[in-house]
Amino acid sequence: MSAADAVRGRFADLTRAEQGVAGFVVLLAALLLFGLVTGGLAPTYFLYLVGLVGMYVLLSFGLNVQWGYTGLINFSVAAFFGIGAYGTALLTAGNSPVGAEGWRFSLAGVELVWVSGSRLYGLLPVTVLGLLFAVALAAAVAVAIGIPTLRLRADYLAIASLGLAEVVRLIFLNQRDVTNGSAGLRGLPGFFEGWPVLGTLPQTLPGIQVHEVALPGFGSTRLLGFTLGAPFWQALLNVGIVLTMVAVVFAVLRRVHRSPWGRVLRTIRSDEDLAKALGKDTYAFKMQSFVLGSVIMALAGVFYAHLNLFVSPGDLEPINTFYVWIAVILGGSGSNRGAIFGGFVVIAIREGTRFLGEVLPASFPVDVPLVTSTYATVVNNFASTRLLAVGLLIILVMRFRPQGVLPPQRELIWPSSVAASAGPGETNPRETVTEDAAAGAHDADSGPDAEPDDPATRDGGGDDE
């Protein structure tokens, strides 16, 4: 079998939604490649956008654990993101009032390690110390907040979590002696600064000059023409960090989602009273889910702090929480693949539409009284009207795809179960299952006793057909 036949076979085995997502990603990749080749998109800025996508994917993973798995309505995503960002910045920022510079650790009068510059001598780079501190702080705050709030239900929990987000933002804004107030914390090192080899790698790698290429017969049209220097290599390291974080978190969540622990969480979301009747300590399970999701959000904040090299209370605005909610709803509540796709689309809308106002015509081609004036207003204020696209996206998803683009049913099946269910010549068992059986599989999977290799679940619930 040729490689082309193998690709076509794999594509045919996907559901309609998965085929649509694959086509969308391929199309967007082609557009990005066109932008890179024509010089419309700088390579360093492209890698920065990839880093932002990874950050939003981590935030979506965290919310997905809380809302998608357990049904916890958490509107404090920005708070735990900020705790992660400020947690590492307080130890590593150049203007931090409580920076780690000069810290010394001793035991029984014997000095063990000390902090100087960007390195915790004798143990770890100070950026790793900042990451560990941020994660521990986020977990502690999540437990402290979860004790009183996780006993609340539905809208009460939503209101409490929204209040938490604003309280955390105001603390960072007003505690100037600790957080430097509205001026923020600046002068953060790159994540690998102070590390052996990786710390100086961007400066030691050679610069690459790509010359412009004139297209014969196309007048002044030019292709390529950019330089890959230290900023590009640094951005490439940042992408490596966030992709590693995303891969590790995805692997962990993929495993736990299919585990007995994950099945209990799904039962709590469907019917908490049923889970209690089965003898489950639902409060403990919700606390575990809340802390796990909050720690993942804090990881996103740590990455953002060392990507942007600056944090301020403005990074904790409530709108960032709702962007993450949009990503989870768009991708499919409870779906890890959907969280990746949703985070990707949110950044595509937020950042990819920034420059459309300069590309679009200044006036509408046809003079229609109301349309012409509305069009001029939108184009002249395009940066502030991009949220309109987000609102339209929510409406369209809720109308035509309320379960999300990539619902989680297929993620709940162990690959070995699918392989065991396939008979001779059978490569996609879900196509042979009737709609009644598919509906039964979805109901069976919602219960806490459904096993991964249960025959009732091997079709994936007919998620997209």
N, C-alpha and C positions, 0 to 999 in steps of 0.2 A: 504494500500500500504506500502510495506516495505521500509526501508531507501535506500537499494540497488536499488529498482525499481525507487524511486524518483530521485536518482542520475543519473541513466541511462536515465530517461525521460528528465531531465534537459540537459544532455549531447547531446541527440538526437535533442533537440530544438536549439542547437547552429549552427551557420554557419560552413562551412568547415574550414575557417580560424580560427575561434574561437576554434574549436575542436583541430586544430593543435597547437595553442598557449597553450591551456589547457594541451595537452599531453606533450608539451615541458617543461612547468613549472613543471609538475608532475615528469618527468624524471630528471630534474635538481635538484628538491627537494630531490629525492631519492639519487642522487650522493652526494649532500651536507650532507645528513644524513649519508651516508656511510663514508664520510670523517671525520665527527664528531665522529662517533663510532670507527673508526680505528685509530684515533689520528692524521690523516694527516692534519686536519684543526682544529686549536685551537678555542674554543668557543668565546673568546674575539675578535679574528681577524675576525671571521665570522660576529659578530655583527658590526664590523668596516666596513666590506664590505656592509652590509645592509644599514648602514648610508650613504655610498657613493652612493649606488643605489638611496636612497631617495633624495640626493642632486641633482643627474643628472635628476631625475624625475621632481623636481622643476624647474630646468633650462629648461627642455623640455617643461613644462607647459608654462613658460614665453615666449619662442620662438613660441610656438604653438599659443598663443594669437596674436602675432604680424604677423607671417607668415601664419600659418594655418587658422586663422580667417580672417585676413585683407589683407594678401598679401604683408606685409612690409618686405623687404629683409634686415634683421638686422644682420650684421657681428660684432656687438659689444657686444655679449653675455658675453665674458670674462670681458669686461669693467664694466658692471653693477654687475657682480658677484664680481669683485674686490672692487667696491664701497661698496657693502654690507659687505664684509669681513673686509676691512680697516675701514669702518665707525664704526663698533662695536669695532675693535681692538684699534683704537685711544683713545677710552674712557676707555678700560678695560685692555689693555696689561701692563705688569709690566715695560717694558722699553719704553713705549710710551712717546714722548716729550710733548704731550699735554694731558696726562691722566687725568681722572676725580678725582684722589685722591686730597683731599683738597678743592674741589669746594664747594662754599657756595652760597645759594640762599636766598635772603632777600627781603622783601617788606616793605617800609616805616620804615626802620631801624629795622624791626623785622625779625630775622633769622627764616626761615621756615624749610628748609631741608639742609643737608650737606652730602657730600660724604666722606666716610672713609672706607678704605679697599675695600671690594667688595660689599658694600651696600650703597644705597642712603637713608640715614636715614629719616624716616618720610614719605616716599613716595613709592619707588620702589627699587628692587635690581638693581645694576648698569648694569648688563647684559641686563635687560629689557630696561634701558635707552639707552644702546648701540644699541639694536635692533631698537628702535624707531628712533634714530638718523640716523642709516643706511638707513632705509626705507624712511625717509624724505629727506635725501641727494640724494638717487637714484631717487626719484620722481622729485626733483628740477633739477637735471642734465638732466633727461629725457625730462622735459619741455624745458629747455634751449637748448638742442640739437635738439629737435623736431621742434621748431619754424622755424629754417632755412632749416632743412633737409627734413621734411615731405612733403614739396611742390615739392621735387624732385621725379623722377619716376624711377622705376626698377633699372637698373645698376648704375645710378648716386647715388641713395640712398645707394646701396650696397658699393660703393667706399667711400662715406662719412662716413658710419658707421664703415667700416674697419679702416679708418684713426682715428676715435674717439677712437677705442680700443687701438691703438698704442699710441695715445696721453695720454690717462689715465695711461697706463702702464709706460710711461716715466716720467710722473709727480710723480708717487709713487716711481720710482727708483731714481730720482734726487733731490727731496725735502727732503733732509736729516734732516733738522731742524724740519720737521713735521712728516714724515713717517719713519724716521730712515734709509732711502735709501735701498741699496741692502742687508743690514743686516736683514731687516724685523722687524716685531714686534712679540715678544715672551712673554711667561709668561701670556698668556690669562687664565682667570678662566674658569672652566666648566660652562655651561649655568645656572645650578641651584646653583652655589656657592653663598652663602649669603642668600639663600632662607630658610625660616623656614622648618624644617623636611626634605625636599628633598635635601637641601644642604649637610647634614651630613648622609643621608640615606645609600650611598654605604659603608661608614666606619662602620656603626652600624649593617649592615646585616651580618649574620654569614657566614663564609667560608664553602664551601662544597667540600669534597675530594671524588672524584670518582676513585676507585682503578682499576688497570688493571685486566682484565679477560683473562686467558689463554684458548684457544680453544683446547680441547682434540683431539688429532689426527692430529693437524696441525703444529706440531713442535714448532717453536718460535713465531708463530703468536699471537699477543695480541690485545685486544679490550679495548676501553675506556682508562682511566688513565689520568685524568686532575683535576685541582682545580678551583673552582669558588670562586674568592675572590672579593675584592673591585674594581679592574679594570673591572671585568665582570659586576658587578652591575652598575658601571658608564657607561659602554658601552650600557647596557640595557636602562638606562635613556636617553642616546643620541638617541637610536633608537626610544624611545617613543616620543621624541621631533620631529624628522623628520617625523615619521608616522602621528603625529597630524597635522603638517604643510601640508603634502601631502593630508590628508583627507579633511582638511578645504578648501584648494585651489581647489581640485578636485570638491568638492560640489559646490563651488561658480562658477567655470567655467562651470560645467554641467548645472547649472541654467541659467547663462547668455548666454550660447551658443544657448539655445533653445528660448531665449527671443527675443522680437522685436529688441533690441540692437544687439544681435548676428546675426540676419537675415540681418540687415543693413551692418554689417561688411562683411558677406559673399557676399552681393551684390557688395560692394566696391571691393572685391577681384576679382569677376567675371567681373564686368564692372563698373568702377568708374563713367564714363560719364552717365550711366543709373541712378546710385544713385543720381547724381547731378540733372538730369532731373526730378527725383521724389521729388525734394525739400530738399534733405538731405545735411547737412553741412559736407561733407566728410572729410574736414580738421580737424574738431573737433572730429569726430569719430576716425580718425586715431591717433590723439593725445591721446585720452582716451585709445585706445588699446595699444599704445606704452608705455604709463606711467604704465598701469596695468602690462604688461609683464615685464617691467624693475623692478618694485617693487617685483614681484615674483622671478626674478633672484637675486635681492639683498637679499631676504630671504634665498636663497640657500647659498649665501656668508656668511651670519651671522651664519648659522648652521656650515658651514665648518670651520670658524674661531674658534668656540668653540669646534668643534670636534678635530681639528688638534692642537689647542693651539698655533698656529704659522701661520703667513701669511707673504708672501714676493712677490716682483714683479714677480717672476717666476711662481706664481699661475695664472697670467694673460696672459700666452702665447696664441697666436692665435689658436694653435692646440686644445685648450679646447673648443673654439667656434665651431670648425668644428665637434668635437665629438658630441656636442649637435645637430647640424644640421643633423648628421647621425642618431641620435636617433629619431628625428622628421620624417625624410624621411622614415626610416625603419618602424616605427609604423603606419604612415599614416598622412599626413598633415591635420590638423584640428581635429584630433582624440585625445581626452584626454586619452582614454584607450591605444591608440597607443603610446602616450608619455610615459606612464608607462612602457610598454613593451620595447620600444626603449631604455630608460635609463637603464633598467635591462640588456639588451643584451650588451650595450656598456661596462658596468662594467664587465660583464662576460668575454668579450674579453680582456679588458685591464688588469684586475686583475686575472682572472681565468686562463690565459695562461702564467702567469709569470714563473711558475715552470715546464712547459712542457719541456723546454730545458734540465732539469735534468732527466726527465723521459724517453725521447726519446733515442733510440740507438745512439751512437756517430757516427756511420758510416752506410751507406745504405747497406742493406743485399746483394744486387746484384751489382756487379761492372759494372756500366754503366758510361762511361767517363764523360759526361756532368752532368748527374743526380747525380752521386756520389759527385762531387765537390760542386755542388749547395746545396745538402742536408747538407753536412758538414758545409758549410758557414752559412746556416740558423740555424742549431742546435747550433753552437758555438756562434752565435750572436742573440739568440732567442729574448732577451728582446728588441732589436732594430728593429727586423723584424716583430714584432706583428702587426704593421700597415698594413702589407700585408694582413692580415686577414680582417681588416676593409675595405681596398680597394676592395677585392674580394666580401665582403658582399654588398657593394654599387652596384657593377656591377650586381650581381645576382638579387638584389631587382629591379633595374632599368630594367633588362631584363625580369624577370618573374612576378614581382608584382609592377608595377610602381605606383599604387595607395596606396601602403603600405600594411602591414600585416593586420592591423585592421582599415580600412577606416571609416570615421565618420558617415556614413548614419544612422546607427541604434542609434547613440547617439542623433540624432536630433528628435527622436520620443518620445512624452510623453507616459509613460506607460499606462495612462488611455485611450489614443487613441487606443493603441494596444488591450487593454482589451475590449473596446467598439466595435472594428472591428471583434472580434472573435465570430463566430456563435456557435451553439450547437456542442460540440465535437471538436471545432476548437482551437488548441493550438498554431499554428504557421502560421498566415495568409500569411506570405511572400511566403510560398510554393505553394499557390494557385494562385499567381499573374503571369500573363504572362510577357514575357521579354519586350514587348512593353509598358505595364503598368509600369513596373519597371523603364524603361528609362524615361518615362513621369514623374514619381514621383521624380526622381533625378533632372530633369529640373525644375519642379514646386518648389522644395525645395530651388533652388538657388535664387528664386525671393524674394523680400522683403515682399510681401504680402501673402506668403504661411503661413497658420496657422498650429499650431501643430496638430490640430485634422482634418486637411484637408484629405478627403479620399484618395487623390492622393499620400499622403506621408506615409500611414500607413504600407507599406511593408518594409520601410527602404531603398528603392532604389535598392533592389537586389544587395547588396554591394559585396557579396562574392561568388555568385553562377555563 
